[in-house]
Amino acid sequence: MSDSTLTTLTTLPASAAIDEAIEAVEAAGAVIIEDFIDAGTLAGLWADLRADLERTADGDGRLVGEKTRILPGLVRRSAHSVTVLRQPHFLGAARHFLQRPVRAWLGEQRIAFVPTIQLGISRAIQIQPGVPVQGLHRDDTAHLRTHPGPESRVQVMIAASEFTARNGATRVIPGSHRWDDERGPREDEAVPAEMRAGSALLWLGSTYHGAGANRSDGPRTGLSYALDLGNLRQEENQYLSIPLDVVRGYPEDVQRLLGYEPCPPMCGLYELDDPMLLLRGKA
């Protein structure tokens, strides 16, 4: 097992104080919140997303794994996402871990700047029967973070259907948010985040995790939303300041400098693809 003393995840009721959830995340890098969203919100999300999810093709094993469906842009597809973004434990944890003052000198004054938070992803992830385990990873790799260091992401995975060890519940290594970059994850260190539909796993971008193998006879569906540091973007908003038809008139190298080139491994994607395809009318 891990050299961490933690081998389980804490599960808290929806009535738990925000500070209690934060304390659990501080200790383990993740926590399960029961009844994270109410039954009406879950039903509304399913009603808005089901048809699009059913039309989504399985991945080909490159960006999206085989027998896996990812549907991006949930905030665009369902207004019930508003309830998720305002969920107190999610918002409270994001504010606690991400909105930490950064002090900088401005002339002879030292000023504390508090970063904002912003939506990083909102996507449905459905794994079909027969899917093998996903490699354990850190989601803040998207931001090319080094560890130990400040957090850049707080994320939730809402169980849209029941999560069990058998059907591929997300696996988490408790305490791995404290590891440096030399320490790699091992399968025997991960524990499944088993939870009923409507509950959610809340974790840090620095915590090692990955989907489990689906050995059941039905799909397992999760809805993942991430709040990221607000400074992880261009100083000027090029997407609003330069109309798309103007951008299309520039040479490709300039288009890429304007932000239409995705940054490895996965930042800046459009519908899980290269935004340059949108400029060429192929998206």
Steps between C-alpha positions, in 0.01 A plus 500: 500500500588871494739652750211735576305418813173552313341202328134609487293795384274694735131510409297794628127574489366794302433671833871503592660838555720633221794512741453130573526419129806722465665326794443161337648623171798653681571157650431266210484716188138392444165448671165345407192718557175305518199652320726768351207600278130439561293245310328768291829646379635155414183417306522832319862441402412156365205644305723765341800278428371151432428540128835669426685238704328218312603661168862539612736249341731287709862614512763352270766452767693820431366804691191308616531135598326219315147422621500842667275793416583857597246776446653846557331835560245401763440860604393576143281192483324521837399795717495254793878544496438825687404299809827306475713813468329652805519185713640622837763229557632533144509879500628516857785259434597683180512832682704350783761321291525732200424854614810541712659848498816554299710793620692717255680832516355798316752778549552532874175326583451129539153402382310176548324378188226239541451287186156434363367156415353388169341196343766275349293206375143373509457159338314172526715186508337165432698178504351190345530137616844358426693824549834433675639717779610848407858590585528686830577866436478856629259735326716806562740349246278697258658812652852351499526547876791383713465348845503592777350834404180704508179338380354601165183287485215373720281243327187293560374181343126467554368147486224526238461126552617293795879470535626162621835323495349259247373757248805726493472747787774762497803377693693742722831478684434670836777736600662509154443876473800536731739302278777654294545434130753221547247273667285305255158343578442127544176311443505340846492845660168606343157461660165521317269793566181298536188715523136508406359711217488870589805481725838634391872456540674833563877508454803716431680523168814365670331178620571179308183335374358309201189318386470136598431203274135445416438132566122542519240454226401867479659843445628722782436872451660790682474878458823685565543872560825676590568846638846633412717796592380808317849608392549192281407686181610786277525847653283637219195299395583445134187295433269793579720785375569356154198387294529148361477617139800728562696215658427282195666762280834476679782253419492173693806582712328818622176313568696265723659792685151641562418187699344264247776244548441248782777469758613145582376293658140626479445874556304708251304222330175572312250214530796275592679593178747748351338848479687559175239271343233755593688773318523278192129421515557131573369492860 
